[in-house]
Amino acid sequence: MRNKVVSLLLISIYFFNNSCLFADVNASTKELMKQARKYMYRQPLKAIDYANSAKEKAVLLNDSSLLFDTNVLLGSVFSINGNYDLALEAYLNAENYLDYYDLGQLADFNLHMASMYFNLENPYKSHVLNDLAYNLYEDIHDSTGMAWCLNLRGLVYAHEQDYHKAQMVMDSSLHIHKSMNNEDGVFIVVNNLSAIPGDELQKISKLKEVIAYNEKHKNKWTLAENFNNMGLLYIHTRDLETAKLYLKKARWLADSLHANVIKRDNLLYASQIAVQENKYKEAYQNHLEIMKINKLINSVDRVRQIEDDAYNRKQWVHLQNLEKKDYALKVAQREKLNLFVSAVLLLVVVILAIRMYHMRKINRLISHAENESQKKLQLRKELEQKEDVIHNQNEILNLSKKEMTDLVYFIKSKDKLLDNVIQMLQEAQKKSVEDPKMKIKSTIALIKNFREKEMKTDLFINEINKNEQAFLERLMLAHEDLSKNEVVLATLLRIGLSSKEIALLIDSNPKTVNMARYRLRKKLNLETDDNLVSYFESL
C-alpha cells in the first residue's frame, strides 16, 4: 500500500512538473510574440529573432493555435522586411494549423495572404482573398477586421491607379478606425492615403501628425514609410528640395532596417525627381537598383516553388491525416469489437451470477422448507406426546375425581351411620339404667369427638390440595386477594365437583355453595359459571 502511495505521489509530481513546465513555456512563447510585435515596426530583424524563438517554443508545446499564431507573426515580420519568399512560406506553414471552424482565425489568415499576394504584385489573388476575409469579418461582426480589409483594398486600387475607389474605401476604413478609437489604425490609413494623388497640402498636414506619433513611439519602419510618402507628396507639389530631404531620411532608415520594399519605393520616388531635374543617368541607375531589389524580393519562380512545396506538404499532411484516420478507424473498430466482446462476457457473467444467486436462494428456501418440515414434524410429535400426557392426566384426574367422589359418598355414608348410631344410643340412653346410660353417653361423646376431629383436619381437602399444589401456586400468583374458603372452592371446582357434591363435602347446602360461586365469579370478572370452571381448568 505504501509503495502504491509513493508511486501515485511520484506520478502526481511528474505531471505537476510537466504542467508547470508547459505553463512556463506557454507564457514564455506569448512573451516572445509580444516582443516580436513590439519591434516589428522598430527593428524588424530583432522582431524576426523573437518570432523564430516563439515558433520553436510553440513546436515544443505542439499547440496548434500557438503554431498558427507564431507562423502568421513570422510571416508578417518577414513581409515587413521584404523577405516575401520566407513570408509566404511562413503563411503557408500556418495554414497547416488553421482551424477552418474558427471564422475569426480563417478571416485573419485570408487577410494576411491577401496582403502577401499584394506585395507579390498579384492583385487578382489579393482581391479574392481580401473579399473572402471581409465577408468572414462581417459574419462575426468584427469591425476592426473589416477596416483592415478596406485599407488593403484601397492599396490594391491605388496600385491599379484607380485612385477614386482607393480614396473611397480608405476613407471608410479611416472612419471605422476612428469610431473604434484605434489610433494605430488611423495613422496607418492616413499614411496610405498620402500615397494617393490629390489634396496634397491637407495630406502633408495629417502626415506630419503621423510622423510625430511614430517618432514618439520609435516606429522606425513606419517612420521610413512616412518619410517616403512625405517625399512623394512634396514631389506632387513641385517642392523637390523638401522632397529630397524626406527621401534621404527614408533611405537612411530603410538601409538601417534592411527594408528592401521601402528602399525600392524610395528609389522610385528619387528617380521621379531625377527625371524632373533632367538627371537621366541617375534615374537610370536607380532603375537598375530597383530591378535588383525586385528580383530579390519578387521572384515568380521562387514564389511558385514555395507554393508547390507548400501544396506538396499539404498533400503529404493530408495523406498522413488520412492514414491516421484510417488507423484510428481500425483502432476504433477493434475497440468497438473488444467492447462488444467485453459487454457480452460481462452479460454472461452477470447472467451466471444471477443464476447462481437464484440457485442459492432456491437451495436456501428448500433447506429452510426442509427445516420447517422437520420442525413441524418435531412439534407434531411433541404435541402428540403432550396430548398423550394430557390424556393420561385427564384419566388420572377422572380416576381421582371418581375416587374422591366415592370417598365423599363414603364419608357421607359414614356420617349417616354415625348419626344413626348416635340416635340409637341416645334412645337407648333414655330407656337404659343408670350405669349403662353412663357408658352409652361416653360412647356418644367419643363418636362426636371423632367426627369433629375428622372434619376439622379436612383430610379430604388436604389430600386434594396436595394433588393440586401447582394449580394453587398459579392461582395465588394470579389472585393474591382470594380468601382461604375461595381457594378451597376454586380447587373443588377445578377437579369437577358439582355444587351438591361440594355442599355435601363441606357440610353445607347447594344454595350456599352457588352463592359462593357467584361471588367468586364476580371477583374474578367472569361472566358465567362455565367460564369460571374453564378458567380454573386453564390455569
N, C-alpha and C positions, 0 to 999 in steps of 0.2 A: 504493500500500500504506500509505503514511504517512497519507494522508487517511482511509482506512478505519479505521486505528487511532485517529486523533483523533476520528472520528465515534463509534466504539464507546465511547471514553472519555467523550465528552460525554453520550451516551445513558445510560451507566452512572451518571454523576454526577447526571443528571436524575432517574433512577429512585431512586437512593440518597437524593437530597434529598427527593423526594416521599415515599419510605417513611419517612424520618426525620420529615418534616412530619406525615404521618398518624399516626406513632407518638406524636409530641408531642401532637397533637390528641386522640388516644385517651386518653392519660394525663391530659390536661387535663380531658377530659369526665368521666372517672371521679373525678377530684379534686373537680370541681364537684358531682357526685352525692353524694359523701361529705359535703361541706359542707352540702348540702341536707338530708340525713338527720340531720346533727348539729343543725341549727337547726329541724328540723321541729316539735319539742315545746317549743322555747325561744322562737324568733322566727319564726313561720310565714311572715310577709311576706318576711323575709330568705331563708327557705328557698325561697319561690316564685321569687325572683330567681335563686338558684343553679340551681334545677331548669330554669327557662327558658333560662338560658345553656348548661346541659348539653344540652338538647334542640337548640339551634341548632348546637352543635358536632357532635352526632350526625347532624343533617341534612347538614352539610358532609362528614362521613365516609361518609354513605349506608350505614351499618351497621344492618341490620335488627334485630339483637339489642340494640344500644345505643338505637335508636329506640324499641323496645318498652319497655326499662327506663326511659328518660327520661320517656316519656309516662305510664307507670304511676306513677313517682315524682311527676310533676307532678300527676296526679290525686289521689294520696294527700295531698299538701300542700294542694291546693285543698279537698279534703274536710275536712281538719282545720280549715281556716279558715272552713268553712261555705259556700264557693262551689261548691255542688253541681252547678250547670249547667256550670261550667268543668271541674269534676272529671269529670263524666260525659263531656264532650266529649273530655277527655284520655284517659280509659279507652277510649272507642270509637276514638280515633285509634290507640291502642296495638294494638287488635285487628287493624288493617291489617298489622301487622308480627309478628303472632302465628304461631309455628311450631307447628302442630297436632300434629306428630310428637314435639315436646318435651313430655312429660307434666308435668314439673315447671313449665314455663312456662305451660302450659294451666291447671294447677291454681291457680297464683298469680293468673292473670287472672280466673278464675271466683270466687276468694275476694274479690278487690278489687271485682268487680262486685256480688257478694252484699252486701258492706259498703255499697257505693254505694246499692243499692236499699233497704237497711235505713234509711239516712239519709233516703231519699226516701219513707219510710213505705210501702214496697211489700213487705210481709212474704212474700207468696207467691213473688215472683221471688227474693227473698233466700234463702228456704228451698231453692228448686230449685237455684240456682247454688251455694249453700253445700254442699249434699249432693253435687253433682257434684264440687266441689273436694275434699271429704273422701274420696270414693271414689278419686279420682286420687292423692291423697297416700297413701292406704292401699296402692294398687297399687305405688307406688315406695318404700314403707316410709319415708315422711317423717313422723316422729312430731311434729316441731315444727309442720309444716303442719296436721296433724290436730288439734293442740291449739288452734291459732288458729281452725279451723273450729268446734270445740266452744265456744270462747269466744263467737264470733258467734252461734251457735245459741242459747246461753244468753241473749244480749242480745235476740234476737227473741222468745224465750219470755217474757222479762221484760216486753217491750213489749206482748205479748198477755196479760200478767198471769197467765201460767201459771208461778207462782213455783217450784213444786215441780220441774218439769222444768228450769227455768232454773238452780236451785241444783244439781241433779244433774249436768248437762252441764258447768257451770262448775267444779264440783269435779273432774270428770275432766280438764278442761283444766289446772287448777292442779296436779294430780298429775303430769301429763306434763311440765309445765314444771319442776317441782321435780326430777323424775328426770333431766331433761336439763341441770340446773344453769343454767337460763335465768332469771336474776334479773329482767331487764326483763319477761319474760312473766309471772313470778309476781306482780310488783307490779301489772301491768295487770289481771290477772284478779282479784286481791284488790280493786282499785278498783271493778271492775264488780260483784263480789259484794256490795259495800257498798250498792248501789242496790236490793238485794232485801230485802224486809221480813223481820225475824226475827234473833235473836241480835245485837241492835244493839250491846250493850256489847263483845262479843267483836270485832265488826267494827270498832268505833271504835278498839280497841286495835291491830288489824292495820293499819287505815288510817293511823294515826299513824306507823307504821313506813314506810309507803309515802310519806307526806308528807315525812318526814325524808330519805328516799332522793332524792326529786325535788328537794327544796330543795338538797341537796348537789350534785346534777348540774345544777341550774338549768333543769329541765324545766318551764318556766312554763305551757305549755298543759296538760300533765298535772297540774301542781300546781293549776291553776284547777279542773280537773275533780274533783280530790281534795277541794278545799275545798267544792265544790258538794255532793258526796256526803257529806262530813262534816256539812254543814249539814242534809241530809236525814235522816241518822241521828239527829242531835240533835232534829229535829222529831218523829221517831218516839218519842224518849224524853221528849218534852214539855219539853226544856230549850231554850226558844225564844230566850233571850238568847245562849246559846253558838251556837245555830244561826244567828242574825243575824250574829254576829261572823264566822263562817266564810263565810257567803254574801256578806258585804261584801268580804272578801278575794278571793273568787272573782270578784265583779263587777268589782273594780278590775283584776284580771289579764285578764279577758275583754275589757274595754274597751281595755286597752293592746295586746292581741293582735288586736283586731278579730275575736274568736272568737264569731260570731253564735250558733252552736249552744249553746255554754256559757252565753252571755248568756240565751238562751231558757230553758234549764233553770233558770238562776239566778232568772229572773223567775217561773217556775212555782213554785219552792220558796218564794220570797218571798211569792207570792200565798197559799200554804197558811198561812203564818204570819199574814198579814194577816187571813185569814178567821177563824183561831182567836182573834185579838185583836179581832175584830169591826170591823176596818178595811176595810169593803167597798169604799169608794171607791178606796182604794189598791190593793186586789185587782183592781178593775175596770180601773184604769189599767195595771196590769201585764199584764192580759189583752189590752188593746188593743195594747200594745207587742209582746206575744208574737205577735199576729196579723200585725203588720207584719213582724216577723222571719220568720215562716213564709212570708208572701207573698214575701219577698225570697229566701229560701233554698229554697223548696219550691213553685215554680210548675209545676203539672201541664202546662200548655200549653207552657211553656218546655222542660220535660223531653221532652215528646212531640216538639217541634220538633227538639230536639237528636238524639233517636233517629231521627227521619225523615231529618234531614240526614246522620246517620252511615250510615243504611241506603242513602240515595241515593249517598253517596260510596263505600260498599262495592260497590253495584251498578255504579257507574261504574268503580271499580278492577277489579271482576270482568270488566266488558266490555273494559276495556283489556288485562287479562291474557289474555282470550280472543283479542283481536286480536293481541297479542304472540305467543301460542301459535300462532295461525293463520299469522302471518308467519314465526315460527320454523319451523313445519312446512313452509311453502313453501320457505324457505331451505334446510331440511334436505333436502327432496326435490330441490331444484336441486343442492345439494351432492352428494347421492347420485348424481344423473344425471351431474354433472360427474365424480364419482369413477368411475362406471361407464365413461363415455366415456374418461376418462384410463386406466383399467385396460385397456380394450380396445385403445386406442392403444399403451399400453405393451406389451401382449401381442403386438400386431402387430410392434412394433419389435423385441421380443425374438425373435420367430419369424424375422423378416427377418435379424436379426443372427446367429442360429444357422444359418440357411440360408446366409448369406454365409460364415460361418465354415467350414461343411461344404464349400461350393463351393471355397473357398480351399484347404481341406485336400485335397479331391479333386484340384484342379489341381496342388497341390504333389506329391501322390502320383503323378499322371500324369507330371508333369515329372521326378520322381525315377525313375519306371519307365523313361521315355524315356532319361534319362541313364544308368541302369544298363544298358539295352539297348545304347546306344551304346558304353558301356564294355565290355560283354561282346563286342560285335562287334569293338571295337578289340583286346581281349585275344585274341579268336579269331584275328584277323589276325596279331597279334604271335606267337601260338602257332604258327600255320601257318608264319610266317616262321622262327621258331626251329626248328620241325620240319624245314623245308627246309634250314636251316643245319646242323642235326644230321645230317640225311640226307647232305648234301654232305660234312660232316666224316667221317661213317662211311665214305662211299665213298672219301674221300681216305685215311682210316685203313686201310681194307681194301686199297686200292691200295698204300699204303706198306707194309703188312704183307706183301702179296704180293711187292712189290719187295725188301723186306728178307729175306723167306724165300728168294727167288731168290738174293739176294746171299749169304745164309748157305750155300745149296747150292753157289753158285759158289765161294765161299771154300773150302768143304769139298772140293769137286772139285779146286780149285787145290792145296789141301794134299795131297790124294791124289796129284795129278800130280807135285807136287814131291817127295813121298815116293818115288814110283816112279822119278823121275829120280835122286834121291839113291841109291836102292837100285841102280839100273843103273850109276851112276857108280862106286859102291863095288865092285861086281862087276868092272867094267872095270878098276878100280884094281888089284885083285888079279891080274888077268891081264896087264896092260899093262907096258911097260918103264918105266924109272925116270923119264925126262923126262915122258912122258905122265902118269905117276902124279901127278907134282907138279902138273901142270895140272888134272888131274881133281880132285885134292884141293883145289886152290884154288877150283875151281868149286863143289864141295860146300860149302865153308866160306862162300862168297858167298851161296849159296842159303839156308843155315841162318841166316846173319846177317839176310838179308832177311826170312825168315819170323819170326824172333824180334822183329825191329823192328816188323814189322806187327802182331803180337799184342800187344806192349806198348803201343802207341799206342791200341789199342782204337778203331780208326777207326769201326767199325760202331756200337759203343756210344756213342761221342761224337756220332755223327750222330743216333742215337735221342734222346739227351739234349737235343740242340738242338731237336728237334721236340716234345719233351715237357717243355720248360722250365717252363711254367705248372704242369703236374702236379707236377713236382719241388719247386717252391716251396710249393705247398699241402701236399704230403706232409711236407716238412721242418718246416713251420709246425705241423702237427698232431702230428708224431712226431719230436722233435729227437734222440731217443736211437738212431735207426737207423744201422747201420754202412754203409760205402760199398758193400759187396757186397750188403747187404739192399736198398739203394736201387736198385742195378742190377737185382736180381732183381724188385723191385716194378715197375720200368719195363718189363722184358721181359714180365712177366705182364700189364701193362696193355695192351700192344699185341697181346696174344692169342697169344703163343708158348707152345707146349706144353713139358713137361719135357724131352722128347727134343730139341726144337729148341733149347732153352736150353743143354742139355748139349753139343750139337753146336757151339753158338756159343762157349761159354766153355771148350771143350776139357775137358769133364768127362763124368761118366756120369749117366744119368737117376736112379739111386738117390740119388746125392749131391744132385742138384737137388731131388728130392722131400723129402729130409731138411731141406734149407734152407727149402723152402716150409713144412714143418711147424713149424719153429722160428719163422719169421716170423708164421705164423698165430697161434701161442700168444702171441707177443709183443704182437700187436695185439688179443688177446682175441676171436678169431673162431672159429666152430665148424667150418666145412668149407672145402675149397678153393674151392668155388663162391662162398662168402661172401667169401673172400679176393680173388678176381678181381673180383667185383661191387663190393667195397669200393673197389678201385683204380680201377675204371671210373667210380665215382660221384664221385671226388674231382675 
